[in-house]
Amino acid sequence: MFTTLLQVALGGAIGASLRYLTFAGAMRIMGPGFPWGTLTVNVVGSFLMGLVFVLLAEKDVMRFAPFLMTGILGGFTTFSAFSLDAYVLWEKGHVGFAALYVGASVILSLGALVLAIFLARGAFQ
């Protein structure tokens, strides 16, 4: 368990660093005004999650999943894990659950963010 935790931690540090560099690069190339960095890491991270998932499964080396999928890609963007979870539900034929998961994740996450902002602003005024 401790070895797996270290793999996740190391991968997370790498992924978070890559996310920062991607944000900085997107800001430099495209400028402010639209969250290009976030969009880029979400799309690229989800694409890479699909590739890594199939590669590890096909090569029967899922032991690298904590470092690559949870660590690096999870540190790069948690959206990739969300995308994989939704796909797996859909692939298993749970289309309704997949749609519910996607809708609930977006609506509840945005709602939680708005609630936290509201509460925090009230607490600090």
C-alpha positions as CSV (number, residue, x, y, z in Angstrom):
1,M,0.0,0.0,0.0
2,F,2.8,2.4,0.9
3,T,4.6,1.8,-2.4
4,T,1.4,2.5,-4.3
5,L,0.9,5.7,-2.4
6,L,4.4,6.8,-3.3
7,Q,3.7,6.0,-7.0
8,V,0.5,8.1,-6.8
9,A,2.3,11.0,-5.0
10,L,5.2,11.0,-7.5
11,G,2.9,10.8,-10.5
12,G,0.7,13.5,-9.0
13,A,3.7,15.9,-8.6
14,I,4.7,15.3,-12.2
15,G,1.1,15.7,-13.5
16,A,0.5,18.9,-11.5
17,S,3.8,20.3,-12.8
18,L,2.7,19.5,-16.4
19,R,-0.6,21.2,-15.7
20,Y,1.1,24.3,-14.6
21,L,3.3,24.4,-17.6
22,T,0.3,23.8,-19.9
23,F,-1.6,26.7,-18.3
24,A,1.5,29.0,-18.6
25,G,2.0,27.9,-22.2
26,A,-1.6,28.4,-23.1
27,M,-1.7,31.9,-21.5
28,R,1.5,32.8,-23.4
29,I,0.2,31.5,-26.8
30,M,-3.5,32.4,-26.6
31,G,-3.7,35.2,-24.0
32,P,-6.1,35.7,-21.2
33,G,-9.9,35.9,-21.4
34,F,-10.8,32.2,-22.0
35,P,-9.7,29.2,-19.9
36,W,-7.6,27.7,-22.7
37,G,-5.3,26.0,-20.3
38,T,-8.1,24.2,-18.5
39,L,-9.7,23.2,-21.7
40,T,-6.4,21.9,-23.0
41,V,-5.6,19.8,-19.9
42,N,-9.1,18.4,-19.8
43,V,-9.1,17.3,-23.5
44,V,-5.5,16.1,-23.6
45,G,-5.8,14.4,-20.2
46,S,-8.9,12.6,-21.3
47,F,-7.4,11.5,-24.5
48,L,-4.3,10.2,-22.8
49,M,-6.4,8.4,-20.1
50,G,-8.1,6.5,-22.9
51,L,-4.8,5.6,-24.5
52,V,-3.1,4.6,-21.2
53,F,-6.2,2.6,-20.1
54,V,-6.2,0.5,-23.2
55,L,-2.4,0.1,-23.3
56,L,-2.2,-1.1,-19.7
57,A,-5.1,-3.4,-20.1
58,E,-3.9,-4.9,-23.4
59,K,-0.4,-5.4,-22.1
60,D,-1.7,-6.7,-18.7
61,V,0.4,-4.2,-16.8
62,M,-2.3,-2.5,-14.7
63,R,0.2,-2.4,-11.9
64,F,1.4,0.9,-13.5
65,A,-2.1,2.5,-13.3
66,P,-1.5,4.1,-9.9
67,F,1.5,6.0,-11.2
68,L,0.3,6.8,-14.7
69,M,-3.5,7.1,-14.4
70,T,-4.2,8.2,-10.8
71,G,-0.9,10.0,-10.4
72,I,0.3,11.7,-13.6
73,L,-3.0,12.0,-15.3
74,G,-4.9,12.6,-12.1
75,G,-2.5,15.4,-11.2
76,F,-2.7,16.7,-14.7
77,T,-6.5,16.8,-14.7
78,T,-9.1,15.0,-12.7
79,F,-11.4,15.4,-15.6
80,S,-9.7,12.5,-17.2
81,A,-10.8,10.2,-14.4
82,F,-14.3,11.6,-14.6
83,S,-14.3,10.9,-18.4
84,L,-13.1,7.3,-17.9
85,D,-15.7,6.7,-15.2
86,A,-18.5,8.0,-17.4
87,Y,-17.2,5.9,-20.4
88,V,-17.0,2.7,-18.3
89,L,-20.6,3.1,-17.1
90,W,-21.7,3.7,-20.7
91,E,-19.6,0.8,-22.1
92,K,-21.2,-1.6,-19.5
93,G,-24.6,-0.6,-20.8
94,H,-25.5,1.7,-17.9
95,V,-26.3,4.6,-20.2
96,G,-28.8,6.1,-17.8
97,F,-26.3,6.0,-14.9
98,A,-23.6,7.5,-17.2
99,A,-25.9,10.4,-18.1
100,L,-26.9,10.8,-14.5
101,Y,-23.2,10.8,-13.4
102,V,-22.2,13.4,-16.0
103,G,-25.1,15.6,-15.3
104,A,-24.9,15.3,-11.5
105,S,-21.1,15.8,-11.6
106,V,-21.4,19.1,-13.6
107,I,-24.4,20.5,-11.8
108,L,-23.4,19.5,-8.3
109,S,-19.8,20.6,-8.8
110,L,-20.8,24.0,-10.1
111,G,-23.4,24.3,-7.3
112,A,-20.8,23.4,-4.7
113,L,-18.4,25.9,-6.1
114,V,-21.1,28.7,-6.1
115,L,-22.2,27.7,-2.5
116,A,-18.6,27.8,-1.3
117,I,-18.0,31.2,-2.8
118,F,-21.2,32.5,-1.3
119,L,-20.4,31.2,2.1
120,A,-16.8,32.3,2.0
121,R,-17.6,35.8,0.9
122,G,-20.2,36.1,3.7
123,A,-17.7,34.8,6.2
124,F,-15.0,37.3,5.2
125,Q,-17.1,40.4,4.9
